[in-house]
């Protein structure tokens, strides 16, 4: 009877250890996913409000495109 009882105790301890390992792995994965989402949100904030230098550069590029399209159409500026 003693060997049978120890087998059940060992099985219960092994199952509990497995549960702890699986829970820890799931928690690490969850934290990693949250960190990834946090980085994505911060990246959106940075791209949502471009700096004044970037706005000037974009305006310059748009003006160049407008001029090139006018040249392609044969219009004098």
C-alpha positions in Angstrom: 0.0 0.0 0.0 2.9 2.3 0.7 4.4 2.0 -2.8 0.9 2.7 -4.3 0.5 5.8 -2.2 4.0 7.1 -3.2 3.3 6.6 -6.9 0.2 8.8 -6.6 2.1 11.5 -4.7 4.9 11.4 -7.3 2.3 11.7 -10.2 0.5 14.5 -8.4 3.8 16.4 -7.9 4.8 15.8 -11.5 1.5 17.1 -12.8 1.7 20.1 -10.5 5.2 20.8 -11.8 4.0 20.5 -15.4 1.2 22.9 -14.7 3.6 25.4 -13.2 5.9 25.2 -16.2 3.0 25.6 -18.7 1.6 28.5 -16.7 5.0 30.2 -16.6 5.4 29.8 -20.3 2.0 31.2 -21.0 2.7 34.2 -18.8 6.0 34.9 -20.5 4.2 34.7 -23.9 1.5 37.0 -22.7 4.0 39.6 -21.5 5.9 39.4 -24.8 2.7 39.9 -26.7 1.8 42.9 -24.6 5.3 44.4 -25.1 4.8 43.9 -28.9 1.5 45.7 -28.9 2.9 48.5 -26.7 5.7 49.0 -29.3 3.2 49.1 -32.2 1.1 51.7 -30.4 4.2 53.8 -29.7 5.2 53.5 -33.3 1.8 54.7 -34.5 2.1 57.8 -32.2 5.4 58.7 -33.7 4.2 58.5 -37.3 0.9 60.2 -36.5 2.6 63.6 -35.8 5.4 64.3 -38.3 7.9 66.9 -37.3 8.0 70.3 -39.1 11.1 69.3 -41.0 9.4 66.2 -42.4 6.4 68.3 -43.4 8.6 70.8 -45.3 10.4 67.9 -47.0 7.0 66.4 -48.0 5.8 69.7 -49.3 9.0 70.1 -51.3 8.6 66.6 -52.8 5.0 67.4 -53.7 6.1 70.6 -55.5 8.7 68.6 -57.5 6.1 66.1 -58.5 3.8 68.8 -59.6 6.5 70.4 -61.7 7.5 67.0 -63.3 3.9 66.3 -64.1 3.6 69.7 -65.8 6.8 69.1 -67.8 5.4 65.7 -68.8 2.1 67.3 -69.9 4.0 70.0 -71.9 2.8 72.9 -69.8 5.2 75.9 -69.1 5.4 77.0 -65.5 
